[in-house]
Amino acid sequence: MQSKKLQKLKISKRPKISVIIPAYNEKSTILELLKKVKSVKIPKEIIVIDDFSKDGTREILKSIRDKEIKVLFHQKNCGKGRAIRTGIKEAKGDIIIIQDADLEYDPQDYPKLIAPIISGKYKVVYGSRFPTRKNRPSILKNGFFLANRILTLASNVLFLANITDEPTCYKVFDSGVLKSINLRCERFEFCPEVTAKVRKKGYKIFEVPIRYYPRSVEEGKKIKWKDGFEALWTLVKYRFVD
């Protein structure tokens, strides 16, 4: 199915995709997630960055013997943003996709996420979890949803982003665009920083609807309220500084 979608784009060369997966304490999901990513029938490299996991994730990743999967290990816990930056440096693909190591996002959405970039019309694509009012995951109707709305509104006001889901994990980039951005993020501020900087460079963010299967804090969701405040400050800060 994915191959047919790519063929319809009538491109002479199928691009290679770099899937960057920052991982920290995800032993219960990492192998299933990698299985799902591998099942997507598009040319790709998979780059997993273990951010010094302590729950057994590190040992699981060390046992992987798969030429399609490259695993990098941080020697101390640095944060999701730093892990993504490590992955960006290693990425060799034409298009870069950010993928969380849990199962909230569905890799089967890759073809429609990369299609706008392959078409040549856009350089940056975000996967929106609720492009319409009727399509809001239940968990986002609580505090997570409120934080999402605030960050999305701030992005639209400060950077004229015209998007519906700023903190989405599924952020997809023309590789040259992402590698040209001087990122400083260490933790969860990757999302607001990259949003601010691609907009300041003049790139339009194109959104496509995606599937989303939210997990609770009890199930392992790591982001907290203080991360929301940090994200908002990041948006404000990069409105005025580079």
GIFENJO-V589139 format. One record per residue. N is the residue number from 1. RES is the residue in three letters. PHI is phi in radians with two decimals (none if undefined). Layout:
# GIFENJO-V589139
{{N,RES,PHI} {N,RES,PHI}}
This chain:
# GIFENJO-V589139
{{1,MET,none} {2,GLN,-1.10} {3,SER,-1.09} {4,LYS,-1.11} {5,LYS,-1.12} {6,LEU,-1.19} {7,GLN,-1.12} {8,LYS,-1.13} {9,LEU,-1.33} {10,LYS,0.98} {11,ILE,-1.75} {12,SER,-1.37} {13,LYS,-2.36} {14,ARG,-1.31} {15,PRO,-1.26} {16,LYS,-1.63} {17,ILE,-1.83} {18,SER,-1.81} {19,VAL,-1.76} {20,ILE,-1.74} {21,ILE,-2.14} {22,PRO,-1.31} {23,ALA,-2.34} {24,TYR,-2.56} {25,ASN,0.95} {26,GLU,-2.21} {27,LYS,-1.11} {28,SER,-1.38} {29,THR,-2.19} {30,ILE,-1.07} {31,LEU,-1.21} {32,GLU,-1.14} {33,LEU,-1.10} {34,LEU,-1.09} {35,LYS,-1.07} {36,LYS,-1.17} {37,VAL,-1.14} {38,LYS,-1.10} {39,SER,-1.25} {40,VAL,-1.31} {41,LYS,-1.49} {42,ILE,-2.35} {43,PRO,-1.07} {44,LYS,-2.78} {45,GLU,-2.11} {46,ILE,-2.01} {47,ILE,-2.04} {48,VAL,-1.83} {49,ILE,-2.02} {50,ASP,-1.46} {51,ASP,-1.61} {52,PHE,1.08} {53,SER,-1.08} {54,LYS,-2.15} {55,ASP,-1.85} {56,GLY,1.93} {57,THR,-1.02} {58,ARG,-1.04} {59,GLU,-1.19} {60,ILE,-1.07} {61,LEU,-1.16} {62,LYS,-1.15} {63,SER,-1.52} {64,ILE,-1.29} {65,ARG,-2.21} {66,ASP,-2.55} {67,LYS,-1.13} {68,GLU,-1.43} {69,ILE,-1.99} {70,LYS,-1.89} {71,VAL,-1.97} {72,LEU,-2.02} {73,PHE,-2.15} {74,HIS,-1.32} {75,GLN,-1.55} {76,LYS,-2.73} {77,ASN,-1.29} {78,CYS,-1.93} {79,GLY,2.02} {80,LYS,-1.07} {81,GLY,-1.06} {82,ARG,-1.14} {83,ALA,-1.10} {84,ILE,-1.10} {85,ARG,-1.08} {86,THR,-1.05} {87,GLY,-1.15} {88,ILE,-1.06} {89,LYS,-1.09} {90,GLU,-1.54} {91,ALA,-1.15} {92,LYS,-1.99} {93,GLY,-1.36} {94,ASP,-1.39} {95,ILE,-2.28} {96,ILE,-2.02} {97,ILE,-2.04} {98,ILE,-1.64} {99,GLN,-2.26} {100,ASP,-1.24} {101,ALA,-1.52} {102,ASP,-1.62} {103,LEU,-2.00} {104,GLU,-1.27} {105,TYR,-1.98} {106,ASP,-1.79} {107,PRO,-1.02} {108,GLN,-1.14} {109,ASP,-1.46} {110,TYR,-0.93} {111,PRO,-0.96} {112,LYS,-1.35} {113,LEU,-1.29} {114,ILE,-1.53} {115,ALA,-0.99} {116,PRO,-1.10} {117,ILE,-1.33} {118,ILE,-1.05} {119,SER,-1.15} {120,GLY,1.56} {121,LYS,-1.47} {122,TYR,-2.41} {123,LYS,-1.95} {124,VAL,-2.38} {125,VAL,-2.30} {126,TYR,-1.99} {127,GLY,-1.58} {128,SER,-1.62} {129,ARG,-1.41} {130,PHE,-2.61} {131,PRO,-1.19} {132,THR,-2.25} {133,ARG,-1.06} {134,LYS,-1.40} {135,ASN,-2.00} {136,ARG,-1.88} {137,PRO,-1.00} {138,SER,-1.02} {139,ILE,-1.14} {140,LEU,-1.46} {141,LYS,-1.58} {142,ASN,-1.84} {143,GLY,-1.08} {144,PHE,-1.10} {145,PHE,-1.16} {146,LEU,-1.07} {147,ALA,-1.08} {148,ASN,-1.05} {149,ARG,-1.11} {150,ILE,-1.14} {151,LEU,-1.17} {152,THR,-1.17} {153,LEU,-1.07} {154,ALA,-1.07} {155,SER,-1.09} {156,ASN,-1.25} {157,VAL,-1.32} {158,LEU,-1.35} {159,PHE,-2.22} {160,LEU,0.91} {161,ALA,-1.25} {162,ASN,0.98} {163,ILE,-2.16} {164,THR,-1.95} {165,ASP,-2.64} {166,GLU,-1.19} {167,PRO,-1.44} {168,THR,-0.98} {169,CYS,-1.19} {170,TYR,-1.27} {171,LYS,-2.04} {172,VAL,-2.20} {173,PHE,-2.38} {174,ASP,-1.02} {175,SER,-0.97} {176,GLY,-1.09} {177,VAL,-1.14} {178,LEU,-1.13} {179,LYS,-1.22} {180,SER,-1.44} {181,ILE,-1.59} {182,ASN,-1.49} {183,LEU,-1.51} {184,ARG,-2.09} {185,CYS,-1.06} {186,GLU,-2.04} {187,ARG,-2.02} {188,PHE,-1.43} {189,GLU,-1.38} {190,PHE,-0.95} {191,CYS,-1.02} {192,PRO,-1.15} {193,GLU,-1.16} {194,VAL,-1.22} {195,THR,-1.06} {196,ALA,-1.04} {197,LYS,-1.35} {198,VAL,-1.23} {199,ARG,-1.23} {200,LYS,-1.15} {201,LYS,-1.44} {202,GLY,1.64} {203,TYR,-1.45} {204,LYS,-1.36} {205,ILE,-1.68} {206,PHE,-1.68} {207,GLU,-1.92} {208,VAL,-2.27} {209,PRO,-1.23} {210,ILE,-2.29} {211,ARG,-1.48} {212,TYR,-2.60} {213,TYR,-2.20} {214,PRO,-1.17} {215,ARG,-1.98} {216,SER,-1.59} {217,VAL,-1.06} {218,GLU,-1.09} {219,GLU,-1.52} {220,GLY,2.15} {221,LYS,-1.09} {222,LYS,-1.75} {223,ILE,-1.19} {224,LYS,-2.22} {225,TRP,-1.00} {226,LYS,-1.10} {227,ASP,-1.20} {228,GLY,-1.14} {229,PHE,-1.13} {230,GLU,-1.12} {231,ALA,-1.13} {232,LEU,-1.12} {233,TRP,-1.08} {234,THR,-1.08} {235,LEU,-1.08} {236,VAL,-1.12} {237,LYS,-1.04} {238,TYR,-1.40} {239,ARG,-1.23} {240,PHE,-2.01} {241,VAL,-2.21} {242,ASP,-1.60}}
